[in-house]
């Protein structure tokens, strides 16, 4: 099912977004690494909002466990990535951004 979904997303991109990119010459402005990141991968969900809006509480609820600190004051004031793994681990943002196996360029 994952491969079918990725193929459909790629087809939609090629049929609807690429023509607009060509029309407005997007290739002149996009980063050179951009096309390398358009590979089948699990989707990401981004939560944005003001502090104390309940983002971390909502994420903890979805995961069924308190993985993120919560409270009335800002507690997760940095870019945070939660990924599936066998153990809890903290990785520097620089490491995430430089790892070619991860899409955080």
KAZI-V486326 format. One line per field, one symbol per residue. psi: psi as a letter, one per 40 degrees, with the letter a starting at -180 (. if undefined). Layout:
psi->???
This chain:
psi->dddddddddddddddddddddddefdeddiidedddegihiiiihhhiiiifeeddddddddeeigdiiiidihdgeihhhhihieihihhidddddeheeiff.
